[in-house]
Amino acid sequence: MKFAITLEQDEDGFIIVSCPALPGCHSQGKTKEEAITNIEEAIRGYIASKRKHGEPLPLTEVEEVEVAV
């Protein structure tokens, strides 16, 4: 499965990473690479927990919009 993620650098220099398709699925790392590795683990854990409890994964749809600036 593929999931879109967002990465932001916080004021302490850590990379905060989230998976918008999976509410509450967030992680962080000291580097971009570490943050991505950590969110991959968080996503696997999120999916495993949903399956264990018989809960469906949230349905999400991604659209692109063009904005003139």
TORLUM-993816 format. One line per field, with one value per residue (C-alpha): residue number from 1; residue in one letter; y, x, z. Coordinates in steps of 0.25 Angstrom, whole numbers, plus 5000, padded with zeros to 4 digits. Example, Ala and Ser with C-alpha at 12.3 -4.5 7.8 and 13.67 -1.06 7.14 Angstrom:
! residues 2
midren 1 2
nulo A S
v 4982 4996
u 5049 5055
w 5031 5029
This chain:
! residues 69
midren 1 2 3 4 5 6 7 8 9 10 11 12 13 14 15 16 17 18 19 20 21 22 23 24 25 26 27 28 29 30 31 32 33 34 35 36 37 38 39 40 41 42 43 44 45 46 47 48 49 50 51 52 53 54 55 56 57 58 59 60 61 62 63 64 65 66 67 68 69
nulo M K F A I T L E Q D E D G F I I V S C P A L P G C H S Q G K T K E E A I T N I E E A I R G Y I A S K R K H G E P L P L T E V E E V E V A V
v 5000 5014 5026 5041 5047 5061 5066 5078 5083 5088 5099 5089 5084 5071 5066 5063 5054 5051 5042 5050 5037 5031 5040 5041 5034 5043 5041 5049 5048 5055 5054 5053 5038 5035 5041 5034 5020 5024 5027 5014 5007 5015 5012 4997 4998 5006 4996 4984 4990 4993 4979 4973 4980 4977 4992 4997 5006 5020 5023 5035 5042 5050 5061 5071 5086 5097 5110 5123 5132
u 5000 5004 5001 5004 5012 5015 5028 5030 5042 5039 5046 5056 5060 5053 5045 5030 5023 5009 5000 4987 4980 4981 4976 4985 4997 5009 5024 5037 5052 5065 5066 5057 5061 5059 5045 5041 5046 5038 5025 5026 5027 5015 5007 5009 5005 4993 4988 4991 4983 4971 4971 4973 4961 4953 4952 4952 4963 4958 4954 4962 4963 4974 4971 4981 4976 4983 4984 4989 4998
w 5000 4998 5007 5005 5017 5021 5027 5035 5042 5057 5064 5071 5057 5058 5046 5049 5040 5038 5030 5027 5022 5035 5046 5058 5051 5054 5057 5057 5054 5055 5040 5028 5027 5041 5041 5029 5035 5047 5040 5032 5045 5051 5038 5039 5054 5051 5040 5049 5061 5052 5046 5060 5065 5052 5049 5034 5030 5027 5013 5007 4993 4988 4978 4972 4970 4962 4969 4962 4970
